Amino acid sequence: MIEFQVDEWRNPVKDYLNLSIDNCYTLYYDECNNCRKFCIKEQSYNVPAEEDFVLAGVGYVSNQKPDYDFGRLWSDLRLQKNVKEIKFTKQFPKGNFLECMSSRRTEAFLEWLDGSGLSIHCSHVNNLFYSTVDIVDSIADMDDITTFGYDIYPLKNVVYKLFLSNRTYF
């Protein structure tokens, strides 16, 4: 188990939004499209620029372990017993959002999840956006940038939009 200290980032958001987020959670997650390194080649990139890095899974409040039944889920999804994990690309239909949402497996999964006591968590970051704004982060310390009167987030957005509008030059 890995524990993270997140108060430095969490408390300003908590205070700003007036949220009650003081629970400790146990999270299970998986990632997809983690290119590890986004590289600019002569005429392209090492991965599709439109791809997002996704980290998602399920979780629960640590002191309130839910009563979930994976056996029932496997049965509801009609999975063989030798299937070790659920992968969206393998067990769910391909196609657009509406086609996926109207499938029997998606309905069975969402019904199981609703009664499981688990919650979904999901985070995604566009690889191109992250790579371009990382340039701003590497130029100077965030405090130095704000000292000069710049708001770091609009500055990152401008760099990203410049990059998008001039992709043939990068």
C-alpha positions in Angstrom: 0.0 0.0 0.0 1.3 3.5 -0.9 0.3 6.5 1.2 0.4 10.0 -0.3 0.5 13.4 1.5 -1.9 15.6 -0.6 -2.8 18.3 1.8 -0.8 21.0 0.0 -2.9 20.5 -3.1 -6.1 19.3 -1.5 -6.7 21.9 1.2 -7.0 25.0 -1.2 -9.5 23.1 -3.4 -11.4 21.9 -0.3 -11.5 25.4 1.1 -12.5 27.1 -2.2 -15.3 24.6 -2.9 -16.3 24.2 0.7 -16.1 20.4 0.5 -15.9 17.8 3.1 -13.2 15.4 1.8 -11.5 14.2 5.0 -12.1 10.5 4.4 -9.3 8.0 3.7 -10.0 6.0 0.6 -8.8 2.7 -0.7 -8.4 2.9 -4.5 -7.9 0.2 -7.1 -6.8 1.5 -10.4 -5.5 0.8 -13.9 -4.0 3.0 -16.5 -4.1 3.1 -20.3 -2.4 5.1 -23.0 0.6 5.9 -20.7 3.2 6.7 -23.3 5.8 7.4 -20.6 7.4 10.0 -22.9 5.8 12.1 -25.5 8.3 12.8 -28.3 8.2 15.1 -31.4 9.5 13.3 -34.5 10.2 14.9 -37.9 6.6 14.8 -39.2 4.7 13.2 -36.3 4.8 12.2 -32.6 5.7 8.8 -31.1 2.0 8.4 -30.1 -1.2 10.0 -31.4 -1.4 13.5 -30.1 -5.1 13.3 -29.4 -4.7 10.3 -27.0 -5.3 10.8 -23.3 -3.4 9.2 -20.5 -6.2 7.7 -18.3 -6.0 6.5 -14.7 -9.2 5.0 -13.4 -10.7 2.4 -11.2 -12.9 1.9 -8.1 -12.6 2.8 -4.5 -14.3 3.0 -1.1 -14.0 4.8 2.2 -11.3 2.8 3.9 -13.1 2.2 7.2 -16.4 1.3 5.4 -15.3 -1.8 3.3 -18.2 -2.5 0.9 -19.9 -5.8 0.5 -19.2 -6.5 -3.2 -19.4 -9.9 -4.9 -17.0 -10.4 -7.8 -18.4 -13.9 -8.4 -21.8 -12.3 -9.1 -20.2 -9.8 -11.4 -18.4 -12.5 -13.4 -21.7 -14.4 -13.6 -23.7 -11.3 -14.6 -21.1 -10.5 -17.3 -20.9 -14.2 -18.4 -17.2 -14.3 -18.0 -15.2 -17.5 -17.8 -13.7 -18.2 -14.4 -10.2 -18.0 -15.8 -10.6 -14.3 -16.6 -8.4 -12.5 -14.1 -9.5 -8.9 -14.7 -12.0 -6.8 -16.6 -10.6 -4.9 -19.5 -13.0 -2.5 -21.2 -11.4 -3.2 -24.6 -11.9 -7.0 -24.2 -15.2 -7.4 -22.4 -17.3 -4.5 -23.6 -18.5 -3.6 -27.1 -16.6 -1.4 -29.5 -18.3 1.5 -31.1 -19.6 4.9 -30.0 -20.8 5.9 -26.5 -24.5 5.1 -27.1 -23.7 1.6 -28.6 -21.6 0.9 -25.5 -24.2 2.2 -23.0 -26.9 0.1 -24.6 -25.1 -3.2 -24.3 -26.2 -5.9 -21.9 -22.7 -6.1 -20.4 -22.6 -2.4 -19.7 -26.0 -2.5 -18.1 -25.0 -5.5 -16.0 -21.8 -3.9 -14.8 -23.4 -0.6 -13.9 -26.2 -2.4 -11.9 -23.6 -4.4 -10.1 -21.5 -1.3 -9.4 -24.6 0.6 -8.1 -25.2 -2.1 -5.5 -21.5 -2.8 -4.6 -20.7 0.2 -2.3 -17.8 1.0 -4.6 -17.3 4.4 -6.3 -15.7 5.1 -9.6 -12.6 7.4 -9.9 -11.2 8.6 -13.1 -8.5 11.1 -14.2 -7.3 11.8 -17.7 -4.7 14.1 -19.1 -4.1 14.8 -22.8 -0.5 13.8 -23.6 0.0 16.8 -26.0 -1.3 19.3 -23.5 0.7 17.9 -20.6 3.9 17.9 -22.7 3.5 21.4 -23.9 2.6 22.9 -20.5 5.5 21.0 -19.0 7.7 23.4 -20.9 6.3 26.3 -18.9 6.9 24.4 -15.7 10.5 23.7 -16.6 11.3 27.4 -17.5 11.0 28.8 -14.0 9.6 28.0 -10.6 5.9 28.7 -10.3 6.5 31.3 -7.5 9.0 33.1 -9.8 6.4 33.3 -12.6 3.7 34.7 -10.2 6.2 37.2 -8.8 6.5 38.7 -12.3 2.7 39.1 -12.3 1.7 36.2 -14.5 -1.0 33.7 -13.7 0.6 30.4 -14.5 -2.6 28.6 -15.8 -3.5 31.1 -18.5 0.1 31.2 -19.5 0.1 27.4 -19.9 -3.1 27.6 -22.0 -1.5 30.2 -24.3 1.6 28.0 -24.9 -0.7 25.0 -25.6 -2.9 27.0 -28.1 0.2 28.4 -29.8 1.5 24.9 -30.2 -1.8 23.6 -31.5 -2.2 26.4 -34.1 1.4 25.9 -35.3 1.9 22.2 -35.1 3.6 22.0 -38.5 6.5 24.1 -37.0 7.0 21.9 -33.9 
